[in-house]
């Protein structure tokens, strides 16, 4: 395509086209003349101006054009030496012309007579003359399209930078209908006095033998925390002597933060509706996503909106039922009688303190534990475990699994034994085999198994019951559930192992509990055993699965209340995967974000791999060897051994992969990250559309089911947008969630949408640690969920700012497995501490230095903080 001349006179020659990399339209300083403030003697308009602060949206496959006016405002002629498209990204997608581009309905002569080019040659602008030219864009793919146009006027060069967002029907269907605005803090009314509501009736008269103390927050500690001062126990650091006060102070920090978070959900001028004669119902947006988290037995305060805040006391309303986005409430009869549908109320939510009180009680009780349990390095003697040969129940155990089981069977109390299990190495299988060995060979064994979530606990139950070589008697195994767990949440096959009355789960009396040989619970629900009166020493063995995901006080709930000197405690987990979800930045930074498992690895017996204390599983049965290569190298000293035979999987998606032998694909997309309404969570419609496109290609062959595909993304709003798009395409069974929701799970195919496409908000993101790209542990979990195919969709110019994601990007590129937009300039080593390159790095812990090397196991494994799991991401439990 050549140049278009202005006239028949001799004209100058424009040089070759330049190159343009990634330009961040919200941040890049080179775009200073994009929207000029000062006008010069020649005024040049801005083509395709932004709409609402964002690039204009156009459809991929269609031509879009906009006029550019060039006006000489002086009284002298001005030389316009030329207009040139200096560069475009993607290349050759923008052109310029003297004529308005023809429309689709134009006649054939207009179409044939249209001329376009990448440059226009010189002419003279007379005084007051205005020249109009046209800039056109022909996007073939969705994503951000950028162009730089140079205008050489006299001795000056004027630059215009152009942005267009090419979309398709899917991305446009996800567009926001409401611009983002920061939510305003609701006015609070006093609740010192209130009209008491109607509490849900108990289904049994059974009362707990050990009631939880209130553990009210001391006024002086609250004042210190709220004024951002460091209480003395925190300043001193953790010791054997201050164990209880240290962790109580951290829990107070967390509780105060959660109280503050709950206020963000308060509602003003909302309606409640009558439901039968008993209830008023309130719709709570976000309830289905546990924002806020409300359960049966919680209560709210409501006050008619027309009443003065100080005139009358508010009404307390107890939650009797939770359904989707609606709660069923019972207030004092007075409010039910006076209520009329259409009445408006101001509503305040309250924070349920029960779980926090359980944590206070647990760390208080931990003061009575043996020193070797809490601080193994302070023990006066080294442990030497005597083992006997193992006859496995399952015939598929490997050498490391056999070793760990023999060691656990040989334990006689003492420090915890750790099964260090990197992703896919069979931690759960090892635990289940150990439990079944104890069940079949030791009649006096009493086993408590705790997991970090209900789904994880159910999975252990399923594996125990599924072992055909051992028939576990129904009356000897029990699944303990919290009363707040919905009855319908439990599979029909498991409900017979639970105890409930009127469809509400209960803890059976202590005499019944004593009969069970295996009890399975979550960490929190294990407190019910203590409350019911189960004594220390009842359990010979306590197994804690996914122990790296639980805070130390949470881990102490089963340990401190139920252990005595001879109890064998076993922790299974991986300190290099996700840690506990902590909402308070300060509490996380000062130690609440460090799991008990991780703290044990600060003891030499554990970190040096002494088999009397720890066994490391190294054989991975989940991932294709190429998927496993990078996490093994970065996090596990290259020790992981790929044992998965996956030679046939590429037949299913071979046409999708540039390199059929390399099942990790990076698809570069320059999208646009957005927010809507008062929701602070981010989404990226372009990436969402690309995810759907990939899924459609994967499922077309018919060899892959929806259940075989998982989509991981860090932001709650992107989760919702993706779910909506997949439902519109009748694919509702594809799981979409955060990394936290996928830990412990796997899928044949994993697609990751990274979302962020601008660095403007890097300081804000660093402060709040938003997005999973700020955390190497989250990176580790995300890329090890796939068995056979891993696809990453994101902006390579953004993800390359992080050293771990940068390595993944170039690992794909080196293996010819990169598609999409232009890649950034290669940096093999991204500095972890330079602020300019620190978009996805977390702040270092106090008095610690973060090392960026592959084999480092320093402060980077204590990332700060996980605030986004509360508000911005999906890290709820």
C-alpha positions in Angstrom: 0.0 0.0 0.0 1.7 3.2 -1.2 1.5 6.8 -0.2 -1.4 9.0 -1.3 -0.3 12.4 -2.8 -1.9 15.7 -1.8 -1.5 17.1 -5.4 0.6 16.7 -8.5 3.6 18.7 -7.1 6.8 17.1 -6.1 6.7 16.0 -2.5 9.0 14.8 0.2 9.5 11.1 1.1 8.3 9.7 4.4 10.6 7.2 6.1 9.9 3.6 7.1 7.3 2.7 9.7 8.4 2.4 13.3 7.6 -0.1 16.0 5.3 0.3 19.0 5.3 -1.8 22.1 2.6 -1.9 24.8 1.2 1.5 25.7 -0.8 1.7 28.9 -3.5 4.3 28.1 -4.1 5.0 31.7 -0.5 5.4 32.8 2.2 5.7 30.1 3.9 9.1 30.2 4.7 9.0 26.5 1.0 9.6 25.8 1.3 13.2 27.1 0.0 14.7 23.9 -2.9 12.2 23.5 -5.3 14.7 24.9 -3.5 18.1 24.6 -4.3 20.9 27.0 -2.3 23.7 25.4 -3.1 24.5 21.7 -0.4 25.5 19.3 -0.6 27.5 16.1 -1.8 24.3 14.3 -4.6 22.6 16.1 -5.0 18.9 15.5 -8.1 17.1 16.9 -8.0 13.8 18.7 -9.4 10.8 16.7 -11.5 8.2 18.4 -11.8 10.2 21.7 -12.3 8.2 24.9 -15.8 7.5 26.2 -16.1 7.6 30.0 -12.3 7.5 30.3 -12.0 4.3 28.3 -11.2 3.5 24.7 -14.1 3.5 22.2 -15.5 0.1 21.6 -15.8 -1.3 18.0 -16.6 -4.7 16.6 -13.9 -7.0 15.4 -14.2 -7.7 11.6 -15.7 -4.3 10.9 -14.1 -1.1 9.7 -14.3 1.9 12.0 -13.3 5.4 11.0 -13.0 8.9 12.5 -12.1 12.3 11.2 -9.0 14.3 12.2 -9.1 18.0 11.6 -5.8 20.0 11.1 -6.4 23.8 11.4 -3.9 26.6 10.8 -4.9 29.3 13.4 -2.1 31.7 12.3 -2.1 34.5 9.7 0.8 32.9 7.8 0.9 29.7 5.6 2.2 26.6 7.4 4.1 23.7 5.9 2.5 20.4 6.7 5.3 18.1 5.6 3.4 15.0 6.1 1.1 12.7 8.1 2.3 9.3 8.9 1.1 6.3 10.9 4.3 5.8 12.7 3.3 2.4 14.2 0.2 0.3 14.9 -0.3 -2.6 17.3 -1.4 -5.0 15.9 0.6 -4.1 12.8 -1.1 -2.6 9.8 -4.5 -2.3 11.4 -4.8 1.5 11.0 -4.8 3.5 7.7 -5.3 7.1 6.8 -7.1 8.7 3.8 -8.2 12.0 2.3 -11.7 10.6 1.6 -14.2 9.4 4.1 -14.2 5.6 4.0 -17.1 4.1 2.2 -19.8 2.4 4.3 -21.1 -1.1 3.7 -24.0 0.3 1.8 -21.9 2.5 -0.6 -22.1 2.0 -4.3 -19.4 0.1 -6.1 -17.8 3.1 -7.7 -17.3 4.8 -4.3 -15.6 1.6 -3.0 -13.4 1.3 -6.1 -12.4 5.0 -5.9 -11.4 4.9 -2.3 -7.7 5.2 -1.6 -6.0 4.6 1.8 -2.4 4.5 3.0 -0.1 4.6 5.9 1.1 8.1 5.1 0.0 11.3 3.4 2.6 13.6 1.8 3.2 17.3 2.2 1.1 20.4 1.5 0.8 24.0 2.6 -2.0 25.0 5.0 -3.2 28.5 4.2 -4.1 31.0 7.1 -7.3 29.8 8.7 -7.5 26.7 6.5 -8.7 23.4 8.1 -7.9 20.1 6.5 -9.9 17.0 7.3 -8.4 13.5 6.9 -9.7 10.1 8.0 -8.2 7.5 10.3 -9.6 3.9 9.8 -9.1 0.7 11.8 -9.8 -2.8 10.6 -9.5 -5.0 13.7 -9.4 -8.7 12.9 -9.2 -9.9 16.5 -10.7 -8.8 19.8 -8.4 -6.7 22.1 -6.9 -3.3 22.4 -5.7 -1.7 19.2 -3.2 1.1 19.4 -1.7 3.5 16.8 0.7 6.4 16.9 0.2 9.1 14.2 2.8 11.7 13.5 2.1 15.2 12.1 5.2 17.1 10.9 4.2 20.7 11.0 7.0 23.3 10.2 9.9 22.4 12.5 7.7 20.5 15.0 6.3 17.0 15.2 2.9 16.5 16.8 1.9 13.1 18.0 -1.5 11.6 18.4 -1.9 8.2 20.1 -5.1 6.3 19.3 -6.8 3.5 21.2 -9.7 1.3 20.1 -11.1 -1.7 21.9 -12.2 -4.4 19.4 -15.0 -6.6 20.8 -17.3 -9.3 19.8 -20.9 -10.2 20.9 -19.7 -12.1 24.0 -17.6 -9.3 25.4 -20.3 -6.7 24.6 -22.9 -8.8 26.4 -20.8 -8.4 29.6 -20.5 -4.7 29.4 -21.3 -2.7 32.5 -24.6 -0.9 32.5 -23.5 1.3 35.4 -20.3 3.3 35.7 -18.0 2.6 38.6 -18.2 4.9 41.6 -16.7 4.4 45.0 -19.4 3.3 47.5 -20.2 5.8 50.2 -20.1 4.8 53.9 -23.6 4.3 55.3 -24.7 6.3 58.3 -24.9 4.1 61.3 -27.5 4.2 64.0 -26.8 3.4 67.6 -27.6 -0.2 68.8 -26.9 0.3 72.5 -30.5 -0.6 73.1 -32.8 -2.5 70.8 -36.1 -4.4 70.6 -35.1 -8.0 70.9 -36.0 -10.3 68.0 -37.3 -13.9 68.0 -34.4 -16.4 68.2 -34.7 -19.7 66.2 -36.0 -22.4 68.5 -33.6 -25.2 69.5 -34.4 -28.6 68.0 -33.1 -30.2 71.2 -32.7 -29.3 74.8 -29.2 -30.6 74.8 -26.7 -28.0 76.1 -23.0 -28.1 75.7 -21.0 -29.2 78.8 -18.3 -26.6 78.1 -19.6 -23.2 77.0 -17.3 -20.8 75.2 -16.4 -17.7 77.3 -17.3 -14.4 75.7 -13.7 -13.2 75.2 -14.7 -9.6 74.9 -12.0 -7.4 73.4 -10.3 -5.4 76.2 -10.9 -1.7 75.7 -7.2 -0.8 76.0 -6.2 -3.4 73.4 -8.9 -2.2 71.0 -7.7 1.4 71.4 -4.1 0.4 70.6 -5.1 -1.6 67.5 -7.5 1.0 66.2 -4.8 3.7 66.6 -2.3 1.5 64.7 0.0 1.1 67.7 1.8 -2.3 68.2 0.7 -4.0 71.4 3.5 -5.4 73.6 2.9 -9.1 73.0 3.4 -8.5 69.2 6.4 -6.3 69.8 8.0 -9.1 71.9 7.6 -11.8 69.2 6.3 -15.3 69.7 7.8 -17.3 72.7 6.7 -20.2 74.8 5.9 -17.8 77.6 3.7 -15.4 75.7 2.1 -17.9 73.3 -1.5 -17.2 74.4 -1.2 -13.4 74.6 0.6 -13.2 71.3 -2.0 -15.0 69.3 -4.9 -13.5 71.2 -3.6 -10.1 70.2 -3.4 -11.1 66.5 -6.9 -12.5 66.6 -8.1 -9.2 68.1 -6.5 -7.4 65.2 -8.3 -9.7 62.8 -11.7 -9.4 64.6 -11.6 -5.6 64.6 -10.9 -5.7 60.9 -13.8 -8.0 60.2 -16.1 -5.8 62.3 -15.1 -2.9 60.0 -15.5 -5.0 56.9 -19.1 -6.0 57.9 -20.1 -2.3 58.0 -19.5 -2.1 54.3 -22.5 -4.3 53.7 -25.0 -2.1 55.6 -28.0 -1.1 53.5 -30.1 2.1 53.4 -33.7 2.5 52.4 -34.3 -1.1 51.4 -37.6 -3.0 51.4 -38.6 -6.2 53.3 -41.5 -8.4 52.3 -43.9 -10.5 54.3 -43.5 -14.2 53.8 -46.4 -16.0 55.3 -47.4 -15.0 58.8 -44.0 -15.6 60.4 -41.3 -14.0 58.4 -40.0 -10.8 56.8 -37.6 -11.5 54.0 -34.7 -9.2 53.0 -32.8 -9.5 49.7 -29.1 -9.2 50.3 -27.1 -8.8 47.0 -23.9 -10.9 47.1 -25.2 -13.2 49.7 -24.9 -16.2 47.4 -21.2 -15.4 47.1 -21.0 -15.0 50.9 -20.6 -11.2 50.8 -21.7 -10.8 53.5 -21.5 -14.3 55.1 -24.8 -14.8 56.9 -26.0 -18.1 58.4 -28.9 -19.5 60.4 -28.9 -17.9 63.9 -27.2 -14.7 63.0 -29.0 -11.4 63.5 -29.3 -8.0 61.9 -30.6 -4.6 63.1 -33.3 -2.8 61.2 -34.8 0.7 61.7 -37.6 2.3 59.7 -35.9 4.7 57.3 -38.2 7.6 58.1 -37.5 7.5 61.8 -34.8 9.8 63.3 -31.7 7.9 64.2 -32.0 8.8 67.8 -35.8 8.7 68.3 -36.5 5.0 68.7 -34.4 1.9 69.2 -33.7 -0.4 66.2 -35.3 -3.9 65.9 -33.2 -7.0 66.2 -34.0 -9.6 63.6 -32.8 -13.2 63.8 -32.1 -15.2 60.6 -34.2 -18.3 60.5 -33.4 -19.4 56.9 -31.0 -18.4 54.1 -32.0 -18.9 50.5 -29.8 -17.7 47.6 -29.8 -13.9 48.0 -32.6 -13.8 50.6 -32.8 -14.2 54.4 -35.9 -15.0 56.4 -36.1 -12.9 59.5 -38.1 -12.8 62.7 -38.3 -9.6 64.7 -40.4 -8.6 67.7 -44.1 -9.1 67.0 -44.6 -5.3 67.1 -42.6 -4.8 63.9 -44.4 -7.7 62.1 -47.7 -6.1 63.0 -46.8 -2.6 61.8 -44.9 -3.7 58.7 -46.4 -3.0 55.3 -44.7 -4.2 52.1 -43.1 -1.2 50.6 -41.9 0.2 53.9 -38.2 1.1 53.7 -35.6 0.3 56.4 -32.0 1.0 57.2 -30.2 -2.2 57.9 -27.0 -3.0 59.8 -25.3 -6.4 59.8 -23.5 -7.8 62.8 -20.4 -9.9 62.9 -20.8 -13.4 64.3 -18.1 -13.8 66.9 -18.4 -17.6 67.6 -15.5 -18.7 65.4 -13.3 -16.0 66.9 -14.2 -17.1 70.4 -13.2 -20.6 69.4 -9.8 -19.3 68.4 -9.3 -17.4 71.6 -10.2 -20.5 73.6 -7.8 -22.7 71.5 -4.7 -20.6 72.0 -5.5 -20.2 75.6 -5.8 -23.9 76.0 -2.5 -24.4 74.1 -0.6 -23.0 77.1 -1.1 -26.5 78.6 0.5 -28.4 75.7 3.9 -30.1 75.8 6.7 -27.8 74.7 7.8 -30.3 72.0 4.4 -29.9 70.3 4.6 -26.1 70.1 8.4 -25.6 69.9 10.1 -28.8 68.8 13.5 -27.3 68.8 13.3 -26.6 72.5 12.8 -30.3 73.2 15.6 -31.8 75.2 15.9 -35.0 73.0 16.0 -36.0 69.4 13.3 -38.4 68.2 14.2 -41.8 66.8 11.2 -43.7 65.4 11.4 -47.4 65.2 9.5 -48.8 62.3 8.2 -52.2 61.2 7.7 -53.3 57.5 4.3 -52.2 56.1 1.9 -54.5 54.3 0.0 -51.9 52.2 -3.8 -52.0 51.9 -3.5 -50.1 48.7 -1.0 -51.7 46.3 -0.1 -48.5 44.5 2.0 -46.7 47.2 5.4 -45.4 46.3 8.6 -45.4 48.3 8.1 -42.0 50.0 4.5 -42.8 50.9 5.4 -46.1 52.4 8.2 -44.4 54.4 5.9 -41.7 55.8 3.2 -44.3 56.8 5.7 -46.5 58.6 7.1 -43.5 60.4 3.6 -42.4 61.6 2.7 -45.9 62.7 5.9 -46.0 64.7 5.2 -42.6 66.4 4.5 -42.5 70.1 3.5 -38.9 70.6 6.1 -36.2 70.6 6.5 -33.5 68.0 4.1 -33.5 65.0 4.9 -35.7 62.1 4.7 -33.9 58.7 3.8 -35.3 55.3 5.2 -32.6 53.0 3.2 -33.0 49.9 3.8 -30.8 46.8 0.9 -30.6 44.3 -0.4 -33.9 43.0 1.9 -36.1 45.1 -0.8 -38.1 46.9 -1.1 -36.5 50.3 -4.7 -37.5 50.8 -4.0 -41.1 49.6 -1.1 -41.3 52.1 -3.4 -40.0 54.9 -6.2 -42.4 54.0 -3.8 -45.4 53.9 -2.4 -44.5 57.3 -5.9 -44.2 58.8 -7.0 -47.5 57.4 -3.8 -49.2 58.7 -4.6 -47.9 62.2 -8.2 -48.9 61.8 -7.4 -52.5 60.8 -4.4 -53.2 62.9 -5.0 -51.3 66.2 -8.4 -51.9 67.8 -7.7 -49.3 70.5 -6.9 -46.5 67.9 -9.2 -43.5 68.0 -8.7 -41.2 65.1 -9.7 -37.5 64.5 -9.3 -36.2 60.9 -9.6 -32.5 60.3 -9.6 -30.6 57.0 -9.7 -27.0 56.1 -13.1 -27.1 54.4 -16.3 -29.2 54.2 -15.5 -30.3 50.7 -12.0 -31.5 51.7 -13.4 -33.3 54.7 -16.1 -35.0 52.6 -13.4 -36.0 50.1 -11.5 -37.8 52.9 -14.7 -39.6 54.0 -15.3 -40.6 50.4 -11.8 -42.0 50.0 -12.0 -44.0 53.2 -15.3 -45.5 52.3 -14.1 -46.2 48.7 -11.3 -48.5 49.7 -12.7 -51.9 48.8 -10.0 -53.8 50.7 -11.4 -52.5 54.0 -15.0 -52.4 55.1 -15.3 -49.6 57.7 -18.4 -50.3 59.8 -21.0 -47.6 59.6 -21.3 -47.2 63.3 -17.5 -46.7 63.7 -17.1 -43.6 61.5 -18.8 -40.2 61.9 -18.8 -37.0 59.9 -19.2 -34.1 62.2 -20.8 -31.0 60.7 -21.5 -27.5 61.9 -25.1 -26.5 62.5 -24.7 -23.7 59.9 -23.9 -26.2 57.1 -27.0 -26.6 54.8 -28.4 -30.1 55.0 -28.7 -30.3 51.2 -24.9 -29.5 50.9 -24.2 -33.1 52.0 -24.3 -35.9 49.4 -27.0 -38.5 49.9 -24.3 -41.3 50.2 -22.8 -39.5 53.2 -25.8 -38.3 55.1 -26.1 -41.6 57.1 -22.7 -40.8 58.6 -24.0 -37.5 60.1 -26.1 -36.6 63.0 -29.0 -34.1 62.6 -32.4 -33.2 63.9 -35.1 -31.5 61.8 -32.5 -31.2 59.0 -30.1 -29.2 61.2 -26.7 -30.8 61.9 -25.8 -31.5 65.5 -23.0 -32.9 67.6 -24.2 -36.1 69.3 -23.8 -36.7 73.0 -20.3 -37.5 74.4 -21.3 -41.2 75.0 -22.0 -41.6 71.3 -18.9 -39.8 70.3 -16.8 -42.1 72.4 -17.9 -45.1 70.4 -16.7 -43.8 67.0 -13.2 -45.0 65.9 -12.9 -42.4 63.1 -14.3 -38.8 63.3 -14.0 -36.5 60.4 -14.5 -32.7 60.8 -13.3 -29.3 59.7 -10.9 -27.5 62.0 -13.6 -25.1 63.3 -16.2 -27.8 63.8 -13.7 -29.8 66.0 -14.5 -27.3 68.7 -17.9 -29.0 69.1 -16.0 -32.1 70.5 -14.5 -30.0 73.2 -17.8 -28.3 73.9 -19.5 -31.6 74.2 -17.0 -32.8 76.8 -14.6 -35.0 74.9 -11.5 -35.1 77.0 -7.8 -34.8 76.2 -6.4 -38.2 75.1 -9.6 -39.5 73.7 -7.9 -39.7 70.3 -4.8 -41.6 69.8 -4.1 -39.9 66.5 -5.1 -36.5 65.1 -4.6 -35.9 61.4 -4.7 -32.4 60.0 -5.0 -32.3 56.2 -4.1 -29.2 54.1 -2.5 -27.8 57.3 -0.8 -25.0 55.4 -4.2 -23.4 54.7 -5.1 -23.0 58.3 -3.9 -20.3 60.7 -2.1 -21.5 63.8 -4.9 -20.7 66.2 -7.3 -22.6 63.9 -4.9 -25.6 63.9 -4.9 -25.4 67.7 -8.6 -26.0 68.0 -8.3 -29.8 67.7 -4.7 -30.0 69.1 -4.9 -27.9 72.2 -8.2 -29.2 73.4 -7.8 -32.9 72.6 -4.0 -33.7 72.8 -2.1 -35.2 75.6 1.5 -36.4 75.8 1.0 -39.7 73.9 -1.2 -38.3 71.2 0.2 -38.6 67.7 -0.3 -35.5 65.7 0.2 -35.6 61.9 0.1 -32.6 59.6 -0.2 -33.0 55.8 0.3 -30.0 53.5 2.7 -27.9 51.6 4.1 -24.6 53.0 4.8 -23.5 49.4 1.1 -23.5 48.4 -1.6 -21.2 49.7 -1.5 -20.2 53.3 -4.5 -19.2 55.5 -6.9 -16.5 54.4 -6.3 -13.5 56.7 -8.3 -10.2 56.3 -6.3 -7.9 58.5 -3.1 -6.6 56.9 -1.5 -6.0 60.2 -2.5 -9.4 61.7 -1.2 -11.1 58.6 2.1 -9.2 58.6 2.8 -10.0 62.3 2.3 -13.7 62.1 -1.4 -14.7 61.8 -0.8 -15.5 58.1 1.9 -18.1 59.0 0.4 -21.5 59.4 1.6 -23.9 62.2 2.9 -26.1 59.4 5.0 -23.3 58.0 6.3 -22.3 61.4 7.4 -26.0 62.0 9.6 -25.7 58.9 11.6 -23.0 60.7 12.8 -25.8 63.0 16.0 -27.6 61.7 14.4 -31.1 62.1 11.8 -30.2 59.5 13.7 -28.0 57.0 16.6 -30.4 56.8 14.3 -33.3 55.9 14.9 -35.5 59.0 12.8 -38.5 58.3 12.0 -38.8 62.0 10.0 -35.6 61.6 9.0 -35.2 58.0 8.7 -37.1 54.7 8.7 -35.2 51.4 6.6 -36.8 48.7 8.2 -36.1 45.3 6.3 -38.2 42.7 3.6 -36.2 41.0 0.7 -38.2 39.5 -1.4 -35.3 38.4 0.4 -33.2 35.8 1.9 -33.7 32.4 5.7 -33.5 32.7 5.9 -30.2 30.8 3.2 -28.7 33.1 5.2 -29.8 36.1 8.6 -28.7 34.9 8.5 -25.0 35.9 6.9 -25.3 39.4 9.3 -28.1 40.2 12.3 -26.0 39.2 11.0 -22.8 41.0 9.6 -24.2 44.2 10.8 -27.8 44.8 14.5 -27.7 43.9 13.7 -29.7 40.7 13.0 -32.8 42.8 9.5 -33.5 41.6 9.1 -36.6 39.4 6.4 -36.6 36.8 4.7 -40.0 36.9 1.6 -39.3 34.8 1.4 -41.1 31.4 -0.2 -38.5 29.1 0.8 -39.3 25.6 -2.7 -39.4 24.1 -4.2 -36.2 25.4 -2.9 -33.9 22.7 -5.1 -35.8 20.2 -8.1 -33.9 21.8 -6.7 -30.4 21.4 -3.8 -30.8 19.1 -5.2 -28.2 16.6 -5.2 -25.6 19.4 -1.6 -25.9 20.3 1.2 -24.4 18.2 3.5 -27.1 19.7 1.6 -30.3 20.1 4.3 -31.7 22.4 4.0 -28.8 24.8 0.6 -28.6 26.6 1.2 -25.1 28.2 -0.2 -22.3 26.1 0.1 -18.6 26.7 -2.4 -16.5 24.8 -1.5 -12.8 24.9 -4.6 -10.5 25.1 -4.5 -6.7 25.6 -7.9 -6.1 27.1 -9.4 -3.5 29.3 -9.9 -4.0 33.0 -13.1 -2.4 34.4 -15.3 -2.0 37.4 -19.0 -1.3 37.6 -21.5 0.2 40.0 -20.1 0.4 43.6 -18.3 -3.0 43.2 -14.6 -2.6 43.7 -13.8 -5.9 42.0 -12.2 -6.0 38.5 -13.3 -7.7 35.3 -11.9 -8.0 31.8 -14.6 -8.6 29.1 -12.0 -9.3 26.4 -10.4 -12.0 28.4 -13.8 -13.5 29.3 -14.7 -13.7 25.6 -11.4 -15.4 24.8 -12.0 -17.9 27.6 -15.4 -18.8 26.1 -13.8 -19.1 22.6 -11.2 -21.5 23.9 -13.8 -23.6 25.7 -15.9 -23.8 22.6 -13.0 -25.1 20.6 -12.1 -27.6 23.3 -15.6 -29.1 23.6 -16.3 -29.2 19.9 -14.5 -32.5 19.5 -16.8 -34.2 22.0 -13.9 -35.8 23.8 -14.0 -33.4 26.7 -16.8 -32.8 29.1 -17.6 -29.6 30.9 -16.6 -31.2 34.2 -13.1 -31.7 32.8 -12.5 -28.0 32.4 -11.8 -25.4 35.2 -11.3 -21.7 34.9 -9.2 -19.9 37.5 -9.4 -16.1 37.9 -8.4 -13.8 40.8 -11.3 -11.4 40.9 -14.8 -12.1 42.0 -16.4 -9.9 39.3 -14.5 -11.8 36.6 -15.9 -15.1 38.1 -19.4 -13.7 37.8 -18.9 -12.4 34.3 -17.5 -15.7 33.1 -20.3 -17.7 34.7 -22.8 -15.5 33.0 -21.1 -15.9 29.6 -20.9 -19.7 30.0 -24.5 -20.0 31.1 -25.5 -18.0 28.0 -23.7 -20.6 25.9 -25.4 -23.4 27.9 -22.2 -24.5 29.6 -23.1 -24.1 33.3 -21.1 -27.1 34.6 -17.7 -25.6 34.0 -16.3 -24.6 37.4 -15.1 -21.0 37.6 -13.4 -19.8 40.8 -10.4 -18.4 42.6 -7.2 -20.3 43.2 -8.4 -20.9 46.8 -11.4 -22.7 45.5 -9.2 -24.9 43.3 -6.6 -25.8 45.9 -6.7 -29.6 46.4 -8.6 -30.0 43.1 -7.6 -30.8 39.6 -9.1 -30.7 36.1 -8.0 -32.2 32.8 -7.8 -28.6 31.4 -7.2 -25.4 33.4 -7.7 -22.0 31.9 -6.3 -19.0 33.8 -7.6 -15.5 33.2 -5.3 -12.9 34.8 -7.6 -9.9 34.2 -5.4 -6.9 34.8 -4.3 -5.0 31.8 -3.1 -1.7 33.1 -0.4 -0.7 35.6 -2.0 2.6 36.7 -3.3 1.1 39.9 -0.1 -0.6 40.9 0.4 1.2 44.1 -3.2 0.5 45.2 -2.8 -3.1 44.2 0.4 -3.4 46.1 -1.2 -1.9 49.2 -4.1 -4.3 49.1 -2.2 -7.2 47.5 -5.0 -7.6 44.9 -5.0 -10.4 42.4 -3.2 -13.8 42.5 -0.3 -12.3 40.6 1.0 -10.8 43.8 1.7 -14.1 45.4 4.2 -16.9 44.4 2.2 -19.4 46.4 -0.9 -18.5 44.4 1.1 -18.9 41.2 2.3 -22.3 42.3 -1.3 -23.5 43.0 -2.8 -22.0 39.9 -0.4 -23.6 37.4 -0.5 -27.1 39.1 -4.2 -27.8 38.9 -4.1 -29.0 35.3 -3.6 -32.6 34.5 -3.1 -32.4 30.7 -3.5 -28.9 29.4 -2.8 -25.4 30.9 -3.8 -22.2 29.1 -3.0 -18.8 30.4 -4.9 -15.8 29.0 -3.5 -12.4 30.0 -1.6 -9.3 29.1 2.0 -10.3 28.7 3.2 -6.8 29.3 1.6 -6.8 32.7 2.3 -10.4 33.9 5.9 -10.1 32.9 6.4 -7.5 35.7 6.4 -10.5 38.1 9.4 -12.8 38.2 7.4 -16.0 38.4 4.9 -15.2 35.7 7.7 -13.7 33.5 9.4 -17.1 33.7 6.2 -18.9 32.6 5.7 -16.4 29.7 9.1 -17.0 28.3 9.0 -20.8 29.0 6.0 -20.9 26.7 7.6 -18.6 24.2 10.8 -20.7 24.1 8.8 -23.8 23.4 6.9 -22.0 20.6 3.7 -22.1 22.5 2.7 -18.4 22.5 -0.2 -16.9 20.6 -1.8 -13.4 20.5 -0.5 -9.9 20.9 3.1 -8.8 20.6 5.3 -9.8 23.5 7.2 -7.4 25.7 11.0 -7.0 25.4 12.5 -10.1 27.1 13.8 -9.8 30.7 15.0 -13.2 31.9 15.4 -11.9 35.4 12.8 -9.5 36.7 14.1 -7.7 39.8 11.8 -8.3 42.8 12.6 -5.1 44.6 12.7 -2.4 42.0 9.5 -0.4 42.4 9.2 0.2 38.7 9.0 -3.5 38.1 7.2 -4.5 41.4 3.6 -4.4 40.3 2.9 -7.9 41.4 5.4 -8.2 44.3 4.1 -8.1 47.8 5.7 -5.9 50.5 8.4 -7.7 52.5 7.7 -8.8 56.0 9.0 -6.5 58.8 12.8 -6.8 59.1 13.0 -9.4 56.3 14.4 -9.2 52.8 12.6 -10.8 49.9 14.8 -12.9 47.7 13.8 -13.3 44.1 15.8 -16.4 43.2 14.4 -19.8 42.1 15.6 -21.7 45.2 14.8 -19.1 47.8 12.6 -20.1 50.6 12.7 -16.8 52.6 10.2 -14.0 53.2 8.6 -14.4 49.8 6.8 -17.4 51.3 5.1 -15.1 53.8 3.3 -12.9 51.3 1.4 -9.9 52.5 -1.5 -9.7 52.8 -4.5 -11.6 51.4 -7.0 -8.8 51.7 -8.4 -9.5 48.3 -9.9 -12.8 49.5 -12.4 -10.7 51.5 -13.4 -8.0 49.1 -11.8 -8.4 45.8 -11.4 -12.1 45.0 -13.0 -15.4 45.8 -10.9 -16.7 48.6 -13.8 -17.4 51.0 -13.8 -20.8 52.7 
